[in-house]
Amino acid sequence: MSKPFNFYSGPAVLPDEVLEQAQEAILNFANTGLSILEISHRSKEFTAVVEECIALVKELMQLTDDHEVLFLQGGASLQFCMVPMNLLPQDETAAYFDTGQWAYYALTEASRFGNIHIAASSRQKNYNHIPRQYEVPANARYLHFTSNNTIYGTQFSNDYIHQLLDSSVPVVCDMSSDIFSRPLPFHRFGLIYASAQKNFGPAGVTLVVIHKNLAGSSGRSLPAMLDYRTHIQKRSMHNTPPCFALYVALLTLRWTKRLGLHQLAHTNLRKAQKLYNAIDNSAIFRGTVAREDRSCMNVCFTTGNSDLDEKFITFCQSHNIVGVKGYRTVGGMRASLYNAMPEAGVDALIAAMQEFEHRITTDRA
Ligand SMILES: *Cc1c(COP(=O)(O)O)cnc(C)c1O
């Protein structure tokens, strides 16, 4: 059986060559004769993995020494509380965009640590768009947004992000589901975080990029593991890191660098446009979010009939296409088109949609 096209939202598709190299390292890592699963994290071979990961992120994001690159555990979900713990003093305010479930979780966690001002919200519309009007109090310690709303399939455009970066307060971004999918002025962010399992590796490792001035800026006394300063000082090696996950992230970062963010962005846009065109030209499928906010990473669509959606998802499975079921709060379908999704996968999905539509319409006739 050939490998199915994998449209899962995360953990998600990885490049084939990454999987092959990861497999080799399970038996013989860096010609040590040892497995990546059993070698000491303090060995020089493994320390080199962490250092290369840091260097690659700095290069891909074109960062200077003003930013620190950290690899942590606990997923993006831990960052929902680590960010305010480290950046938000008790009686002060942070501004949050409420544009999806992850954004909402982030602001809910932050409300335990200070005052939260909702800059804008699309919650009442089941997050089907990104609000154009927003308000950031001048005294906010930072502005938080989620660049790509994985569950709903909306994404902040490059222009919108540039506009946010022009605000007078530090900008914090959850980039879990679109990091490295396009070039951005990464050096202008105060803090960026992303769990690896959507666009640059397996689950278990989370990237944090933080401007040096922000670490410790809440003035709180924090447990060492939850204090960015610990991980900055120890170069992400304060305790045992998730060695295998980091190694696979390194392989994926090398692959990402080889393609480059410009080319990846170009391909990502082409893949998404193809699929949106197929949806717009279909008599039975339709998109679920505002056109101008459509995500290049997670394409959400529906027939408007949950039984028919279910039939289509089963139909996909029989065509070697997996992971297209939408999230339970949205229903319908969601096709995740991360960097490693080959264009052939998108073509296969479109062909399945057309064949399904043909069967349905001829059945009805
Ligand atoms: C998947 C996801 C999360 C949650 O990540 P975990 O690593 O499971 O904590 C948070 N934010 C966004 C945007 C996501 O896509």
The ligand as an SDF file (V2000), in Angstrom:
LIG
                    3D

 15 15  0  0  0  0  0  0  0  0999 V2000
   -1.9470   22.9790   18.1980 C   0  0  0  0  0  0  0  0  0  0  0  0
   -1.9650   24.3740   18.6840 C   0  0  0  0  0  0  0  0  0  0  0  0
   -1.7850   24.6940   20.0410 C   0  0  0  0  0  0  0  0  0  0  0  0
   -1.6320   23.6390   21.0990 C   0  0  0  0  0  0  0  0  0  0  0  0
   -0.3820   23.0640   21.0470 O   0  0  0  0  0  0  0  0  0  0  0  0
    0.0770   21.9890   22.1270 P   0  0  0  0  0  0  0  0  0  0  0  0
    1.4870   21.7290   21.7220 O   0  0  0  0  0  0  0  0  0  0  0  0
   -0.8220   20.8100   21.9880 O   0  0  0  0  0  0  0  0  0  0  0  0
   -0.0330   22.6170   23.4660 O   0  0  0  0  0  0  0  0  0  0  0  0
   -1.7630   26.0300   20.3880 C   0  0  0  0  0  0  0  0  0  0  0  0
   -1.9190   26.9890   19.4740 N   0  0  0  0  0  0  0  0  0  0  0  0
   -2.1010   26.7280   18.1790 C   0  0  0  0  0  0  0  0  0  0  0  0
   -2.2600   27.8490   17.2170 C   0  0  0  0  0  0  0  0  0  0  0  0
   -2.1340   25.4100   17.7420 C   0  0  0  0  0  0  0  0  0  0  0  0
   -2.3220   25.1390   16.4400 O   0  0  0  0  0  0  0  0  0  0  0  0
  1  2  1  0
  2  3  1  0
  2 14  2  0
  3  4  1  0
  3 10  2  0
  4  5  1  0
  5  6  1  0
  6  7  2  0
  6  8  1  0
  6  9  1  0
 10 11  1  0
 11 12  2  0
 12 13  1  0
 12 14  1  0
 14 15  1  0
M  END
$$$$
